[in-house]
Amino acid sequence: MYYKMAKILTKTKVIRISEQQLNTLQKMKSYNVDVGEFIRQAISEKIKREYKDLLPKPKKEYCPF
């Protein structure tokens, strides 16, 4: 399982989080929650929820007739 996941997850993105968010993630880790998977799922849910807003909108051409 781990080897398959390592092949899929090849890209990295560095983000900045607040002190409170860091403390929350550390607390989750102490509860044996996979923080990396949690963040990936959160990003995936956010993208699915706002997918239609992320698509470029077609421009309406002005036609006086």
N, CA, C, O and CB atoms as a CASP TS submission, in Angstrom:
PFRMAT TS
TARGET T0000
AUTHOR 0000-0000-0000
METHOD Language model
MODEL 1
PARENT N/A
ATOM      1  N   MET     1       0.828  -1.190   0.000  1.00  0.00           N
ATOM      2  CA  MET     1       0.000   0.000   0.000  1.00  0.00           C
ATOM      3  C   MET     1       0.871   1.252   0.000  1.00  0.00           C
ATOM      4  O   MET     1       0.649   2.161  -0.800  1.00  0.00           O
ATOM      5  CB  MET     1      -0.941  -0.001   1.208  1.00  0.00           C
ATOM      6  N   TYR     2       1.850   1.306   0.880  1.00  0.00           N
ATOM      7  CA  TYR     2       2.683   2.497   0.993  1.00  0.00           C
ATOM      8  C   TYR     2       3.460   2.758  -0.290  1.00  0.00           C
ATOM      9  O   TYR     2       3.619   3.907  -0.700  1.00  0.00           O
ATOM     10  CB  TYR     2       3.644   2.359   2.164  1.00  0.00           C
ATOM     11  N   TYR     3       3.941   1.695  -0.922  1.00  0.00           N
ATOM     12  CA  TYR     3       4.738   1.874  -2.136  1.00  0.00           C
ATOM     13  C   TYR     3       3.897   2.421  -3.277  1.00  0.00           C
ATOM     14  O   TYR     3       4.379   3.239  -4.060  1.00  0.00           O
ATOM     15  CB  TYR     3       5.378   0.555  -2.550  1.00  0.00           C
ATOM     16  N   LYS     4       2.648   1.983  -3.386  1.00  0.00           N
ATOM     17  CA  LYS     4       1.769   2.507  -4.425  1.00  0.00           C
ATOM     18  C   LYS     4       1.497   3.984  -4.181  1.00  0.00           C
ATOM     19  O   LYS     4       1.491   4.777  -5.123  1.00  0.00           O
ATOM     20  CB  LYS     4       0.449   1.718  -4.474  1.00  0.00           C
ATOM     21  N   MET     5       1.270   4.362  -2.921  1.00  0.00           N
ATOM     22  CA  MET     5       0.974   5.744  -2.590  1.00  0.00           C
ATOM     23  C   MET     5       2.189   6.625  -2.861  1.00  0.00           C
ATOM     24  O   MET     5       2.030   7.766  -3.293  1.00  0.00           O
ATOM     25  CB  MET     5       0.536   5.865  -1.125  1.00  0.00           C
ATOM     26  N   ALA     6       3.385   6.127  -2.619  1.00  0.00           N
ATOM     27  CA  ALA     6       4.596   6.912  -2.847  1.00  0.00           C
ATOM     28  C   ALA     6       4.760   7.245  -4.326  1.00  0.00           C
ATOM     29  O   ALA     6       5.280   8.309  -4.660  1.00  0.00           O
ATOM     30  CB  ALA     6       5.827   6.156  -2.336  1.00  0.00           C
ATOM     31  N   LYS     7       4.332   6.366  -5.207  1.00  0.00           N
ATOM     32  CA  LYS     7       4.431   6.646  -6.638  1.00  0.00           C
ATOM     33  C   LYS     7       3.427   7.708  -7.061  1.00  0.00           C
ATOM     34  O   LYS     7       3.712   8.511  -7.950  1.00  0.00           O
ATOM     35  CB  LYS     7       4.213   5.369  -7.447  1.00  0.00           C
ATOM     36  N   ILE     8       2.255   7.721  -6.434  1.00  0.00           N
ATOM     37  CA  ILE     8       1.212   8.679  -6.791  1.00  0.00           C
ATOM     38  C   ILE     8       1.553  10.074  -6.260  1.00  0.00           C
ATOM     39  O   ILE     8       1.383  11.066  -6.969  1.00  0.00           O
ATOM     40  CB  ILE     8      -0.151   8.218  -6.243  1.00  0.00           C
ATOM     41  N   LEU     9       2.029  10.151  -5.029  1.00  0.00           N
ATOM     42  CA  LEU     9       2.292  11.432  -4.377  1.00  0.00           C
ATOM     43  C   LEU     9       3.726  11.876  -4.650  1.00  0.00           C
ATOM     44  O   LEU     9       4.625  11.648  -3.840  1.00  0.00           O
ATOM     45  CB  LEU     9       2.039  11.334  -2.857  1.00  0.00           C
ATOM     46  N   THR    10       3.921  12.506  -5.788  1.00  0.00           N
ATOM     47  CA  THR    10       5.267  12.902  -6.186  1.00  0.00           C
ATOM     48  C   THR    10       5.487  14.409  -6.156  1.00  0.00           C
ATOM     49  O   THR    10       6.632  14.856  -6.224  1.00  0.00           O
ATOM     50  CB  THR    10       5.556  12.386  -7.561  1.00  0.00           C
ATOM     51  N   LYS    11       4.442  15.195  -6.058  1.00  0.00           N
ATOM     52  CA  LYS    11       4.566  16.656  -6.080  1.00  0.00           C
ATOM     53  C   LYS    11       4.482  17.207  -4.662  1.00  0.00           C
ATOM     54  O   LYS    11       3.807  16.636  -3.806  1.00  0.00           O
ATOM     55  CB  LYS    11       3.468  17.290  -6.971  1.00  0.00           C
ATOM     56  N   THR    12       5.174  18.323  -4.420  1.00  0.00           N
ATOM     57  CA  THR    12       5.143  18.953  -3.105  1.00  0.00           C
ATOM     58  C   THR    12       4.689  20.396  -3.236  1.00  0.00           C
ATOM     59  O   THR    12       4.899  21.037  -4.265  1.00  0.00           O
ATOM     60  CB  THR    12       6.524  18.880  -2.427  1.00  0.00           C
ATOM     61  N   LYS    13       4.063  20.898  -2.178  1.00  0.00           N
ATOM     62  CA  LYS    13       3.636  22.294  -2.096  1.00  0.00           C
ATOM     63  C   LYS    13       3.864  22.743  -0.663  1.00  0.00           C
ATOM     64  O   LYS    13       3.384  22.107   0.275  1.00  0.00           O
ATOM     65  CB  LYS    13       2.127  22.477  -2.526  1.00  0.00           C
ATOM     66  N   VAL    14       4.589  23.827  -0.494  1.00  0.00           N
ATOM     67  CA  VAL    14       4.871  24.346   0.836  1.00  0.00           C
ATOM     68  C   VAL    14       3.797  25.367   1.184  1.00  0.00           C
ATOM     69  O   VAL    14       3.506  26.264   0.392  1.00  0.00           O
ATOM     70  CB  VAL    14       6.299  24.977   0.912  1.00  0.00           C
ATOM     71  N   ILE    15       3.207  25.229   2.373  1.00  0.00           N
ATOM     72  CA  ILE    15       2.177  26.168   2.817  1.00  0.00           C
ATOM     73  C   ILE    15       2.578  26.741   4.171  1.00  0.00           C
ATOM     74  O   ILE    15       3.395  26.160   4.887  1.00  0.00           O
ATOM     75  CB  ILE    15       0.782  25.475   2.899  1.00  0.00           C
ATOM     76  N   ARG    16       2.002  27.868   4.508  1.00  0.00           N
ATOM     77  CA  ARG    16       2.221  28.477   5.818  1.00  0.00           C
ATOM     78  C   ARG    16       0.902  28.386   6.587  1.00  0.00           C
ATOM     79  O   ARG    16      -0.173  28.648   6.049  1.00  0.00           O
ATOM     80  CB  ARG    16       2.717  29.976   5.690  1.00  0.00           C
ATOM     81  N   ILE    17       1.018  28.010   7.851  1.00  0.00           N
ATOM     82  CA  ILE    17      -0.170  27.913   8.696  1.00  0.00           C
ATOM     83  C   ILE    17       0.068  28.713   9.964  1.00  0.00           C
ATOM     84  O   ILE    17       1.207  29.017  10.319  1.00  0.00           O
ATOM     85  CB  ILE    17      -0.508  26.431   9.031  1.00  0.00           C
ATOM     86  N   SER    18      -1.015  29.048  10.637  1.00  0.00           N
ATOM     87  CA  SER    18      -0.905  29.829  11.866  1.00  0.00           C
ATOM     88  C   SER    18      -0.454  28.937  13.018  1.00  0.00           C
ATOM     89  O   SER    18      -0.443  27.710  12.916  1.00  0.00           O
ATOM     90  CB  SER    18      -2.250  30.506  12.204  1.00  0.00           C
ATOM     91  N   GLU    19      -0.084  29.587  14.111  1.00  0.00           N
ATOM     92  CA  GLU    19       0.359  28.862  15.309  1.00  0.00           C
ATOM     93  C   GLU    19      -0.764  27.967  15.842  1.00  0.00           C
ATOM     94  O   GLU    19      -0.521  26.834  16.257  1.00  0.00           O
ATOM     95  CB  GLU    19       0.819  29.856  16.408  1.00  0.00           C
ATOM     96  N   GLN    20      -1.989  28.486  15.826  1.00  0.00           N
ATOM     97  CA  GLN    20      -3.131  27.714  16.317  1.00  0.00           C
ATOM     98  C   GLN    20      -3.381  26.488  15.430  1.00  0.00           C
ATOM     99  O   GLN    20      -3.672  25.407  15.942  1.00  0.00           O
ATOM    100  CB  GLN    20      -4.394  28.600  16.374  1.00  0.00           C
ATOM    101  N   GLN    21      -3.272  26.647  14.119  1.00  0.00           N
ATOM    102  CA  GLN    21      -3.449  25.514  13.209  1.00  0.00           C
ATOM    103  C   GLN    21      -2.368  24.470  13.432  1.00  0.00           C
ATOM    104  O   GLN    21      -2.649  23.272  13.402  1.00  0.00           O
ATOM    105  CB  GLN    21      -3.434  25.984  11.751  1.00  0.00           C
ATOM    106  N   LEU    22      -1.134  24.910  13.656  1.00  0.00           N
ATOM    107  CA  LEU    22      -0.039  23.987  13.929  1.00  0.00           C
ATOM    108  C   LEU    22      -0.294  23.205  15.217  1.00  0.00           C
ATOM    109  O   LEU    22      -0.089  21.992  15.266  1.00  0.00           O
ATOM    110  CB  LEU    22       1.290  24.748  14.025  1.00  0.00           C
ATOM    111  N   ASN    23      -0.741  23.906  16.253  1.00  0.00           N
ATOM    112  CA  ASN    23      -1.034  23.239  17.515  1.00  0.00           C
ATOM    113  C   ASN    23      -2.152  22.219  17.358  1.00  0.00           C
ATOM    114  O   ASN    23      -2.106  21.142  17.952  1.00  0.00           O
ATOM    115  CB  ASN    23      -1.408  24.262  18.577  1.00  0.00           C
ATOM    116  N   THR    24      -3.157  22.563  16.555  1.00  0.00           N
ATOM    117  CA  THR    24      -4.262  21.628  16.313  1.00  0.00           C
ATOM    118  C   THR    24      -3.779  20.388  15.580  1.00  0.00           C
ATOM    119  O   THR    24      -4.166  19.271  15.925  1.00  0.00           O
ATOM    120  CB  THR    24      -5.375  22.307  15.511  1.00  0.00           C
ATOM    121  N   LEU    25      -2.934  20.575  14.566  1.00  0.00           N
ATOM    122  CA  LEU    25      -2.410  19.432  13.822  1.00  0.00           C
ATOM    123  C   LEU    25      -1.522  18.558  14.703  1.00  0.00           C
ATOM    124  O   LEU    25      -1.535  17.334  14.576  1.00  0.00           O
ATOM    125  CB  LEU    25      -1.628  19.908  12.598  1.00  0.00           C
ATOM    126  N   GLN    26      -0.754  19.176  15.589  1.00  0.00           N
ATOM    127  CA  GLN    26       0.073  18.403  16.510  1.00  0.00           C
ATOM    128  C   GLN    26      -0.788  17.612  17.484  1.00  0.00           C
ATOM    129  O   GLN    26      -0.457  16.478  17.829  1.00  0.00           O
ATOM    130  CB  GLN    26       1.022  19.323  17.276  1.00  0.00           C
ATOM    131  N   LYS    27      -1.888  18.204  17.926  1.00  0.00           N
ATOM    132  CA  LYS    27      -2.823  17.507  18.822  1.00  0.00           C
ATOM    133  C   LYS    27      -3.450  16.322  18.103  1.00  0.00           C
ATOM    134  O   LYS    27      -3.604  15.248  18.683  1.00  0.00           O
ATOM    135  CB  LYS    27      -3.926  18.471  19.329  1.00  0.00           C
ATOM    136  N   MET    28      -3.815  16.521  16.828  1.00  0.00           N
ATOM    137  CA  MET    28      -4.384  15.429  16.035  1.00  0.00           C
ATOM    138  C   MET    28      -3.368  14.299  15.889  1.00  0.00           C
ATOM    139  O   MET    28      -3.723  13.123  15.961  1.00  0.00           O
ATOM    140  CB  MET    28      -4.828  15.938  14.643  1.00  0.00           C
ATOM    141  N   LYS    29      -2.104  14.665  15.683  1.00  0.00           N
ATOM    142  CA  LYS    29      -1.062  13.654  15.546  1.00  0.00           C
ATOM    143  C   LYS    29      -0.908  12.859  16.839  1.00  0.00           C
ATOM    144  O   LYS    29      -0.639  11.658  16.801  1.00  0.00           O
ATOM    145  CB  LYS    29       0.273  14.307  15.161  1.00  0.00           C
ATOM    146  N   SER    30      -1.077  13.522  17.984  1.00  0.00           N
ATOM    147  CA  SER    30      -0.992  12.810  19.263  1.00  0.00           C
ATOM    148  C   SER    30      -2.149  11.821  19.418  1.00  0.00           C
ATOM    149  O   SER    30      -2.043  10.860  20.179  1.00  0.00           O
ATOM    150  CB  SER    30      -0.991  13.811  20.435  1.00  0.00           C
ATOM    151  N   TYR    31      -3.254  12.053  18.698  1.00  0.00           N
ATOM    152  CA  TYR    31      -4.388  11.120  18.692  1.00  0.00           C
ATOM    153  C   TYR    31      -4.255  10.081  17.584  1.00  0.00           C
ATOM    154  O   TYR    31      -5.224   9.396  17.255  1.00  0.00           O
ATOM    155  CB  TYR    31      -5.701  11.885  18.527  1.00  0.00           C
ATOM    156  N   ASN    32      -3.065   9.960  17.011  1.00  0.00           N
ATOM    157  CA  ASN    32      -2.751   8.990  15.951  1.00  0.00           C
ATOM    158  C   ASN    32      -3.567   9.209  14.679  1.00  0.00           C
ATOM    159  O   ASN    32      -3.977   8.250  14.026  1.00  0.00           O
ATOM    160  CB  ASN    32      -2.987   7.583  16.457  1.00  0.00           C
ATOM    161  N   VAL    33      -3.799  10.471  14.333  1.00  0.00           N
ATOM    162  CA  VAL    33      -4.450  10.826  13.071  1.00  0.00           C
ATOM    163  C   VAL    33      -3.351  11.117  12.065  1.00  0.00           C
ATOM    164  O   VAL    33      -2.406  11.842  12.373  1.00  0.00           O
ATOM    165  CB  VAL    33      -5.418  12.060  13.236  1.00  0.00           C
ATOM    166  N   ASP    34      -3.464  10.559  10.860  1.00  0.00           N
ATOM    167  CA  ASP    34      -2.494  10.839   9.799  1.00  0.00           C
ATOM    168  C   ASP    34      -2.755  12.250   9.285  1.00  0.00           C
ATOM    169  O   ASP    34      -3.683  12.477   8.508  1.00  0.00           O
ATOM    170  CB  ASP    34      -2.590   9.783   8.633  1.00  0.00           C
ATOM    171  N   VAL    35      -1.937  13.183   9.723  1.00  0.00           N
ATOM    172  CA  VAL    35      -2.144  14.598   9.424  1.00  0.00           C
ATOM    173  C   VAL    35      -2.009  14.875   7.931  1.00  0.00           C
ATOM    174  O   VAL    35      -2.771  15.672   7.384  1.00  0.00           O
ATOM    175  CB  VAL    35      -1.151  15.456  10.207  1.00  0.00           C
ATOM    176  N   GLY    36      -1.063  14.237   7.268  1.00  0.00           N
ATOM    177  CA  GLY    36      -0.888  14.439   5.835  1.00  0.00           C
ATOM    178  C   GLY    36      -2.118  13.998   5.059  1.00  0.00           C
ATOM    179  O   GLY    36      -2.569  14.694   4.149  1.00  0.00           O
ATOM    180  N   GLU    37      -2.656  12.847   5.416  1.00  0.00           N
ATOM    181  CA  GLU    37      -3.868  12.350   4.749  1.00  0.00           C
ATOM    182  C   GLU    37      -5.053  13.260   5.058  1.00  0.00           C
ATOM    183  O   GLU    37      -5.886  13.508   4.187  1.00  0.00           O
ATOM    184  CB  GLU    37      -4.181  10.898   5.188  1.00  0.00           C
ATOM    185  N   PHE    38      -5.133  13.754   6.283  1.00  0.00           N
ATOM    186  CA  PHE    38      -6.198  14.674   6.672  1.00  0.00           C
ATOM    187  C   PHE    38      -6.171  15.934   5.810  1.00  0.00           C
ATOM    188  O   PHE    38      -7.211  16.389   5.335  1.00  0.00           O
ATOM    189  CB  PHE    38      -6.071  15.043   8.155  1.00  0.00           C
ATOM    190  N   ILE    39      -4.985  16.492   5.613  1.00  0.00           N
ATOM    191  CA  ILE    39      -4.846  17.705   4.800  1.00  0.00           C
ATOM    192  C   ILE    39      -5.191  17.413   3.342  1.00  0.00           C
ATOM    193  O   ILE    39      -5.860  18.216   2.692  1.00  0.00           O
ATOM    194  CB  ILE    39      -3.412  18.269   4.906  1.00  0.00           C
ATOM    195  N   ARG    40      -4.737  16.264   2.823  1.00  0.00           N
ATOM    196  CA  ARG    40      -5.063  15.899   1.433  1.00  0.00           C
ATOM    197  C   ARG    40      -6.569  15.762   1.240  1.00  0.00           C
ATOM    198  O   ARG    40      -7.108  16.230   0.237  1.00  0.00           O
ATOM    199  CB  ARG    40      -4.365  14.584   1.043  1.00  0.00           C
ATOM    200  N   GLN    41      -7.251  15.127   2.187  1.00  0.00           N
ATOM    201  CA  GLN    41      -8.703  14.965   2.087  1.00  0.00           C
ATOM    202  C   GLN    41      -9.409  16.311   2.165  1.00  0.00           C
ATOM    203  O   GLN    41     -10.384  16.539   1.449  1.00  0.00           O
ATOM    204  CB  GLN    41      -9.216  14.039   3.194  1.00  0.00           C
ATOM    205  N   ALA    42      -8.933  17.202   3.023  1.00  0.00           N
ATOM    206  CA  ALA    42      -9.543  18.524   3.159  1.00  0.00           C
ATOM    207  C   ALA    42      -9.413  19.318   1.863  1.00  0.00           C
ATOM    208  O   ALA    42     -10.364  19.974   1.435  1.00  0.00           O
ATOM    209  CB  ALA    42      -8.899  19.296   4.319  1.00  0.00           C
ATOM    210  N   ILE    43      -8.246  19.260   1.244  1.00  0.00           N
ATOM    211  CA  ILE    43      -8.035  19.963  -0.028  1.00  0.00           C
ATOM    212  C   ILE    43      -8.919  19.369  -1.112  1.00  0.00           C
ATOM    213  O   ILE    43      -9.514  20.101  -1.903  1.00  0.00           O
ATOM    214  CB  ILE    43      -6.553  19.895  -0.453  1.00  0.00           C
ATOM    215  N   SER    44      -9.008  18.040  -1.152  1.00  0.00           N
ATOM    216  CA  SER    44      -9.839  17.366  -2.150  1.00  0.00           C
ATOM    217  C   SER    44     -11.304  17.748  -1.998  1.00  0.00           C
ATOM    218  O   SER    44     -11.975  18.031  -2.990  1.00  0.00           O
ATOM    219  CB  SER    44      -9.682  15.851  -2.039  1.00  0.00           C
ATOM    220  N   GLU    45     -11.811  17.760  -0.757  1.00  0.00           N
ATOM    221  CA  GLU    45     -13.204  18.144  -0.510  1.00  0.00           C
ATOM    222  C   GLU    45     -13.459  19.589  -0.923  1.00  0.00           C
ATOM    223  O   GLU    45     -14.501  19.900  -1.499  1.00  0.00           O
ATOM    224  CB  GLU    45     -13.558  17.953   0.969  1.00  0.00           C
ATOM    225  N   LYS    46     -12.514  20.461  -0.630  1.00  0.00           N
ATOM    226  CA  LYS    46     -12.665  21.877  -0.987  1.00  0.00           C
ATOM    227  C   LYS    46     -12.713  22.061  -2.502  1.00  0.00           C
ATOM    228  O   LYS    46     -13.520  22.840  -3.010  1.00  0.00           O
ATOM    229  CB  LYS    46     -11.513  22.706  -0.394  1.00  0.00           C
ATOM    230  N   ILE    47     -11.854  21.350  -3.219  1.00  0.00           N
ATOM    231  CA  ILE    47     -11.843  21.448  -4.679  1.00  0.00           C
ATOM    232  C   ILE    47     -13.142  20.907  -5.260  1.00  0.00           C
ATOM    233  O   ILE    47     -13.706  21.520  -6.168  1.00  0.00           O
ATOM    234  CB  ILE    47     -10.643  20.687  -5.264  1.00  0.00           C
ATOM    235  N   LYS    48     -13.628  19.782  -4.764  1.00  0.00           N
ATOM    236  CA  LYS    48     -14.891  19.217  -5.261  1.00  0.00           C
ATOM    237  C   LYS    48     -16.057  20.157  -4.992  1.00  0.00           C
ATOM    238  O   LYS    48     -16.937  20.315  -5.837  1.00  0.00           O
ATOM    239  CB  LYS    48     -15.161  17.852  -4.612  1.00  0.00           C
ATOM    240  N   ARG    49     -16.067  20.784  -3.813  1.00  0.00           N
ATOM    241  CA  ARG    49     -17.169  21.666  -3.431  1.00  0.00           C
ATOM    242  C   ARG    49     -17.192  22.928  -4.284  1.00  0.00           C
ATOM    243  O   ARG    49     -18.267  23.436  -4.602  1.00  0.00           O
ATOM    244  CB  ARG    49     -17.063  22.037  -1.954  1.00  0.00           C
ATOM    245  N   GLU    50     -16.020  23.443  -4.660  1.00  0.00           N
ATOM    246  CA  GLU    50     -15.953  24.699  -5.398  1.00  0.00           C
ATOM    247  C   GLU    50     -15.500  24.514  -6.835  1.00  0.00           C
ATOM    248  O   GLU    50     -14.997  25.457  -7.445  1.00  0.00           O
ATOM    249  CB  GLU    50     -15.029  25.651  -4.701  1.00  0.00           C
ATOM    250  N   TYR    51     -15.665  23.332  -7.384  1.00  0.00           N
ATOM    251  CA  TYR    51     -15.183  23.034  -8.732  1.00  0.00           C
ATOM    252  C   TYR    51     -15.793  23.959  -9.775  1.00  0.00           C
ATOM    253  O   TYR    51     -15.086  24.468 -10.645  1.00  0.00           O
ATOM    254  CB  TYR    51     -15.486  21.593  -9.088  1.00  0.00           C
ATOM    255  N   LYS    52     -17.106  24.179  -9.693  1.00  0.00           N
ATOM    256  CA  LYS    52     -17.753  25.017 -10.720  1.00  0.00           C
ATOM    257  C   LYS    52     -17.269  26.460 -10.657  1.00  0.00           C
ATOM    258  O   LYS    52     -17.271  27.152 -11.675  1.00  0.00           O
ATOM    259  CB  LYS    52     -19.276  24.978 -10.557  1.00  0.00           C
ATOM    260  N   ASP    53     -16.854  26.928  -9.476  1.00  0.00           N
ATOM    261  CA  ASP    53     -16.331  28.287  -9.359  1.00  0.00           C
ATOM    262  C   ASP    53     -14.892  28.386  -9.866  1.00  0.00           C
ATOM    263  O   ASP    53     -14.429  29.473 -10.213  1.00  0.00           O
ATOM    264  CB  ASP    53     -16.405  28.752  -7.910  1.00  0.00           C
ATOM    265  N   LEU    54     -14.189  27.259  -9.908  1.00  0.00           N
ATOM    266  CA  LEU    54     -12.803  27.274 -10.362  1.00  0.00           C
ATOM    267  C   LEU    54     -12.676  27.262 -11.883  1.00  0.00           C
ATOM    268  O   LEU    54     -11.638  27.649 -12.420  1.00  0.00           O
ATOM    269  CB  LEU    54     -12.067  26.094  -9.786  1.00  0.00           C
ATOM    270  N   LEU    55     -13.720  26.822 -12.581  1.00  0.00           N
ATOM    271  CA  LEU    55     -13.688  26.776 -14.030  1.00  0.00           C
ATOM    272  C   LEU    55     -13.774  28.189 -14.602  1.00  0.00           C
ATOM    273  O   LEU    55     -14.496  29.025 -14.059  1.00  0.00           O
ATOM    274  CB  LEU    55     -14.832  25.904 -14.568  1.00  0.00           C
ATOM    275  N   PRO    56     -13.050  28.474 -15.691  1.00  0.00           N
ATOM    276  CA  PRO    56     -13.148  29.810 -16.293  1.00  0.00           C
ATOM    277  C   PRO    56     -14.537  30.043 -16.877  1.00  0.00           C
ATOM    278  O   PRO    56     -15.126  29.160 -17.501  1.00  0.00           O
ATOM    279  CB  PRO    56     -12.080  29.988 -17.388  1.00  0.00           C
ATOM    280  N   LYS    57     -15.035  31.237 -16.662  1.00  0.00           N
ATOM    281  CA  LYS    57     -16.372  31.591 -17.154  1.00  0.00           C
ATOM    282  C   LYS    57     -16.278  32.050 -18.605  1.00  0.00           C
ATOM    283  O   LYS    57     -15.377  32.814 -18.954  1.00  0.00           O
ATOM    284  CB  LYS    57     -17.014  32.701 -16.271  1.00  0.00           C
ATOM    285  N   PRO    58     -17.204  31.589 -19.463  1.00  0.00           N
ATOM    286  CA  PRO    58     -17.198  32.082 -20.856  1.00  0.00           C
ATOM    287  C   PRO    58     -17.632  33.540 -20.889  1.00  0.00           C
ATOM    288  O   PRO    58     -18.561  33.944 -20.191  1.00  0.00           O
ATOM    289  CB  PRO    58     -18.133  31.221 -21.760  1.00  0.00           C
ATOM    290  N   LYS    59     -16.949  34.313 -21.706  1.00  0.00           N
ATOM    291  CA  LYS    59     -17.285  35.725 -21.816  1.00  0.00           C
ATOM    292  C   LYS    59     -18.459  35.885 -22.768  1.00  0.00           C
ATOM    293  O   LYS    59     -18.515  35.257 -23.825  1.00  0.00           O
ATOM    294  CB  LYS    59     -16.067  36.552 -22.300  1.00  0.00           C
ATOM    295  N   LYS    60     -19.384  36.728 -22.377  1.00  0.00           N
ATOM    296  CA  LYS    60     -20.542  37.012 -23.218  1.00  0.00           C
ATOM    297  C   LYS    60     -20.153  38.157 -24.164  1.00  0.00           C
ATOM    298  O   LYS    60     -19.674  39.208 -23.739  1.00  0.00           O
ATOM    299  CB  LYS    60     -21.814  37.383 -22.347  1.00  0.00           C
ATOM    300  N   GLU    61     -20.375  37.914 -25.452  1.00  0.00           N
ATOM    301  CA  GLU    61     -20.090  38.963 -26.424  1.00  0.00           C
ATOM    302  C   GLU    61     -21.291  39.895 -26.549  1.00  0.00           C
ATOM    303  O   GLU    61     -22.442  39.459 -26.560  1.00  0.00           O
ATOM    304  CB  GLU    61     -19.730  38.353 -27.798  1.00  0.00           C
ATOM    305  N   TYR    62     -21.000  41.158 -26.642  1.00  0.00           N
ATOM    306  CA  TYR    62     -22.053  42.137 -26.787  1.00  0.00           C
ATOM    307  C   TYR    62     -22.552  42.167 -28.226  1.00  0.00           C
ATOM    308  O   TYR    62     -21.768  42.337 -29.159  1.00  0.00           O
ATOM    309  CB  TYR    62     -21.564  43.517 -26.358  1.00  0.00           C
ATOM    310  N   CYS    63     -23.847  42.003 -28.397  1.00  0.00           N
ATOM    311  CA  CYS    63     -24.451  42.055 -29.716  1.00  0.00           C
ATOM    312  C   CYS    63     -25.695  42.951 -29.629  1.00  0.00           C
ATOM    313  O   CYS    63     -26.684  42.575 -28.999  1.00  0.00           O
ATOM    314  CB  CYS    63     -24.813  40.613 -30.233  1.00  0.00           C
ATOM    315  N   PRO    64     -25.650  44.120 -30.251  1.00  0.00           N
ATOM    316  CA  PRO    64     -26.781  45.056 -30.122  1.00  0.00           C
ATOM    317  C   PRO    64     -28.031  44.611 -30.884  1.00  0.00           C
ATOM    318  O   PRO    64     -29.092  45.211 -30.712  1.00  0.00           O
ATOM    319  CB  PRO    64     -26.367  46.424 -30.610  1.00  0.00           C
ATOM    320  N   PHE    65     -27.932  43.596 -31.704  1.00  0.00           N
ATOM    321  CA  PHE    65     -29.102  43.171 -32.500  1.00  0.00           C
ATOM    322  C   PHE    65     -29.675  41.890 -32.010  1.00  0.00           C
ATOM    323  O   PHE    65     -30.656  41.399 -32.568  1.00  0.00           O
ATOM    324  CB  PHE    65     -28.741  43.022 -33.949  1.00  0.00           C
TER
END
